[in-house]
Amino acid sequence: MVLLSLSEWADTEMNEGGEGEAACLQPIRSFLLSFPRQLKNRALHLVLREAQEGAPGRALPQERNLGPFRSRSSPFKAGRAFPGRSSSASCWAWPACAPRSKTSVRDTFSQLAAQRAAHLLKQEAGKKESIPGCPDTGSAKRAYIVRLLSYLPGKTVATIHMSPPLLYELGRMAARMDKTLTEKFQHPLARSLHRGGFIWNLANVPLLEQYIHALGRSEYLDAVKWAIDQFRRKIVPNLHSFRPCIIHGDLNDHNILVDTDFTSPKRSQYRVSGILDFSDMNYGCYVFEVAILIMYMMIESKDPLSVGGHVLAGYESIVPLTEEERDALFLLVSGRFAQSLVMAAYTTLLQPENEEYLMTTSKTGWKHLLLLFEMGQKAVEMIWFNTAEAYAKKGPS
């Protein structure tokens, strides 16, 4: 993965005023449009942001759309596949719903540099990864950020049948990644991954009250209020007891690639072949990662209540959870459902043209949140923990 700052490249085109700005954007637009033809095995993965250089405290303005790229580069959350291309070429952009008042160009480059170092660490451990570059010459008055990713083979989890062995393997994958990043990742810019005000940080579920109006008089309002209230009363006071780590933060069904495992007898099993979209990477907790993974895998499963046990068993085969973390898991999963569903509704108000994509989780997500709400913590935990216990006794099936 290569991140190019086009500030130096476009420097000769950049002038003050509207005409100069338009003159700059036209060659950039042509440059981007040329890539799909030139690089048949690559996918364009971009976000364009414009901000004054040398203003560390200034907010990043709204993303600029480039004609035909509008549907691909609109400021919605990551995960949408490019039409006609491999689903591993998912679109990436800053979540428009996330407050960006304190984000600067310098902050952005710091986060990207930290992500690059993390990718390099995983590559050294033998994991194939696309590696982001992060050059910033500082020679121009404006910065243009473009991401170009190497093509990764495989298909997204969203396109295949979900099975217990795969769920177990996904749990193991997440735990191995978190453990490696936490124990071996060292970089001067790692501090940029402390994203306390980030709306998608699972610790920030109570901040959803700012956006809950987007639901209107929804029949689901009571379930969302319950999830937020339970989180505030039972999770927030105990956050200090959860072990911290660096997490991916968005292991949804569109961000995990799998390929056929040819070592399995019937070649019907899958193995993880790639992980996409580290834009939500942050300092969180081990239990946050497994809760987020459970939530998104429930969306794709025909037996959603069973998902948690298989994922948990896989995760705990690498990183066993503490008693406090296990006790919090149900409410963390419920909180992530609330986060995803409320922010989807809110962002749809801002970007109605992206409703089909933004409401992907909502198609079944509300049903699953209501199921958790109606069954209650003890009943759901019994299913999850009994399944995980069975793995501990006999191993994965």
N, C-alpha and C positions, 0 to 999 in steps of 0.2 A: 504494500500500500504506500502510495507516495502522496504527500501533501505538498502542493506547490503554492508559494506566495507569488502572485503575479505582479506584485508592486513594482519590482525592478523591470520585469518584462514590459509592463505597460507604462513605464515612466515617461517615455517619449510622447505618449499619447495623452498624458494627464495634464490638464490645465485647469485653472480656476474657472468656475462658471458652468452654466448648463451645456453649452455647445462642446466644450472640452470634455465634460463628463460623458456626453453621448458619444463623442469620438473615441473615448477610451473603451466604453462598453461594447461598441460594435466589433472591434478586433477580438476582444475577449470572447464574445458570443460566437464569432466565426471559428475561433480557436477550439472552443468546446465542441461545436457541432462537427468538427472534422474528426474527432476521436473515434466514434463508433465505426467509421469506415476504415480508419488507419489501423486500429487495434481490434481485430476480430475476436481475439480471445480475452479481451479486457472489458471491464464495465466502468462506466463513468459514475462517479459517486461524489456528489459535490454539494457544497453549500457556499453561497456567495454572501459575504458580509462586507459592509463598507463602514469605516470609521476613521476619524482623524488620527493620524499617527502621533505618538508622543503625548497621549492623554490617558494615562493609566486608569483614571477613575471614571472615564466617560462610558456611558452605556452603548452597547452595540445597537444600531438602528435595525429597522425591519429588513428582512431579506429581500434582495432584488430578484425578480423573476426575469428570465431570458427567453421571451417568446415561446417557442416550442417546448422549452424545458420547464415551462410553468408547472405542469402536473407532476414533474419529477423533482423539482427543487423547491416546491412550496414549503413554508415553514411548519410542517407537521412532524410528529415524532417518527423516529426511524422505523423501518420495517417494510415499506412498500416496495415491491419488486418492479424493475423496469419492464414495461410492456415488450414482449417479444424477446426477452433476454433471460438468462438464468436467474432464478430467484435468489441466488447468492449475491446478485448485484443489487442489494437493497438500497433504497434512497436514504440519505442521512441529512438531517437538518436540525437546528436548535428547536426545541419545543416552543412554539409561539406562546403557549399558555404559561410557560415558566417565567417568573419575574427575572429580568435581566438588568435591573437598575445598577447593580454593582459589578457587572461584568465588563471588562475592558479587553482591548486587543491583546494587551500583555497577558491578561489572565487566560485568554483563549489559547495563545501559543504555549503558555506554561502547562496547561492541561494536556494539550496535544503532545508536547515533548515528554511528559510523564507517561502518557499512553504508549508512545514509541518505545521508551525504555522497558516498559512492561512486556511489550510484544517481543523485543529482542531477548529478554530473559527466557520467555517460553520457547523461542526458536532454539536457543542454546540447549534447552532441555529435550530437543528433538521434536517439538510440536511445530508443524507447518503453519506459518502465519504470514499474512501480508503485513509488511512493516511500513508504518507511516514515517515520512520525512517531515521536518519542520523548519525549513529555512525562513529566516526573516531578515532581509538585508537592511530594512529601515531606511531605504534610500528614496522612498516615495512618500507623498502626502497621504495616500490612502492604501489600505491593505485589501487584497482580494484573496480569499482562501478557497482552494479547490482541492478536492480529494479524488484521486484516481486509484482504484483498487485492482490488483491482479485477480483474475478469475479463479474461483475456488470450485473444484468439482463437488458434486453431491446435490442433494435436494433438501429443502427445508422440512423440518419436523411437521409443519402444517400440512404437508402434502401426502403424508404416509399414515398407515394404520398404527395407532399407539398400542404397544404391547408392554406387559410387565417387565420383560428383560430389558427393553429399551429404556423404560422409565428408571430402572435400577442403574443402567449405564449412564444416563444423564445425571443422576444424582452423584455418581462417582466422579464424573467429569467435572462437575461444578466444584466439588470438594477438593479435587486435586489442583484445580486452577486457583482457588482461594488460598489453599495452603502454600502453594509455591509462591504466589505473589506476596503473601504476608511474611513468609519466613526468609525469602531470598531477594525480594525487590528492594533495592536501595537507589535513590536518585534524588538530587538536590531539589527537584521540582515536585517531588511526591506530595509535598504539603498542599499543592494546588488541588489535590483530590479530596481534601477536607471541604465538602460542599454543604455546609450547614443549612443554608437557606434554599437549597435545591428542592423544588416541589416534588420531584420523583424520589428523593431520599425517603426511604420507608419510615424513618423516624419522624417525618413531618406529616403524618396522616392528620393530626389536628388542624393543620393549615387548610385542609379541604373546606372548612367552614366558609372561607372567603369565596369559594366557587360553587357552593351547593345550590345557590339560587338558579343555576343553569338547569336544574332538574325540574323546576316549576312545581306543579302539584303531582309529581310522579307517584305512582303506586309503590315505588321502591324507596321513597324518601325515608320511611321509618327504619328500613334495614341499614341505610347509609348512616343515619344519625346514631343508630345502635353501634355500628362498627367504630365510628369516631369516638363516641362516648366511652366504649369499652377500652379502646386504645389509650385514651387520655387517662383513664382511671387505673388501668392495670399494667399497661406497657411503659408509658412515659416514666413513672416513678422507678422502674426497674431497668431502664436502659443501661445504667452503669454496670449491671451484672452480666451483660452479654459480652462475649469476647469480641474485640474489634478485629477487623481485617479489611483488606482491599477486596471489593467485590465488583463483578461485572455490572450488576444492578438492573439488567434488562434481559434476562434469559427467557425470552418468549419463543413461541413456536416458529417465528420467522427469522430468528437470530441464531438458530442452531442448524448446522448442515449435517446430514448423515449420508453414508454411502453403504452399499451392500457389503456385508462381512462375508468374504469368500471362505473364511475358515469354519463357518458354521455348516453343519451337515447338509441342510437343505438350502443353504444360501438364502434363507428367508429372513435372517436377522440383519440388523443395521449396526454400524459403528459410527461414532461421532467423527466427522471429517473436517469440521471447521466451525469457528465461532465468529459471528459478525457483530458489528456495532458496539464499540466500547465508549460511546459518547456519554453514557450514564455512569461510567466507572467512578467509584467514590470510596472513601473510607466509610465502611458500614460495619456489619457484624456477620459472623458466619451464619447465624440463624436467619438473617435477612435474606441472604442468597437462596437458601433452601426454601424459604417461604415464597419468594418471588417465583422460583422455578415450579413449585407445586401449583401455585395459582394459575400460571399460564398453561401448564400441562393439563390441568382440569378443564380448561376451555376446549381442548381438542379431544378429550376422552369421552367415550360412550358410557363409561362407568366412573364418573368424576370423583366419587367418594373414595374409591380404591387407590387413586393416584398417589395421595400423600404418603401412604405406607411404603410403596415401591421406591419413590424418590428418596424418602427419608432413609430407607435401608441402604440404598446406594451411597448416599452422602455420609451416613454414619460408619460405613465400612472404611472410610478414610478419616473423617473428622467426627467423632462421636459428640453429640450435643450434651450439654450439662442439663441437670434437672430444671433449672430456671429457664433455659432456652427451650426445652421441650414444652414446658408449661405455657410458653408464650406463642408457640407455633400457630395454633388455631387462630388467635386474634391477629397475628401478623399476616396470615393468609387472607383473613377477612378484610384487614386494613388495606392490603394491596388491591383486592377487588374494588374496594371503595375508591382508592386512588385512581385506578385505571378508568373506571366507569364515570366518575364525576368529572375528571379532566377531559375525557372524550366528549362529554356533553358540553362542557364549557368551551372547548376549542371548536366544536361544531358551530356554536353561536358566532364565533369570530370568523370561521372559514367554512361556510355552508357548502362551498364547492367541493370540499374534501370529506363530506359526510360519509360517503360509502366506505372510505378507508378508515376514518376515525372511529366509526361505530363497529368495526370488526369484532372487537372483544365483547361489545354490548349484545351481539346476537345471541350469545348463550351466557354471557357473564352475569347478567342480572338474575337469571334462573339459578345459577350456582351460588350467588351471594344469598339469595332467599333460602336456598336449601341449607346453607350453613346457619343462617339466622333461625330457621325453624327447628332444625335438629338439635342445635346447641353444642357447646364445647365438649362435654363429656362423651356424648354419643359418637361424635366425629373422631375424637381422639382415640376412642376404643378401637375403631376400625383401623386407623393409621398405625397405632402402636402395636396392635396384634399382628398386623401384616409385617411390620418391621421386625418384630420378635421372631416370627416364623423364619425370616431370612437368617437371623442370627443363629438359629438352631440348625438349619439344614443348608444354608447358603443359597445363592440365586438360582432360580430354575432355568 
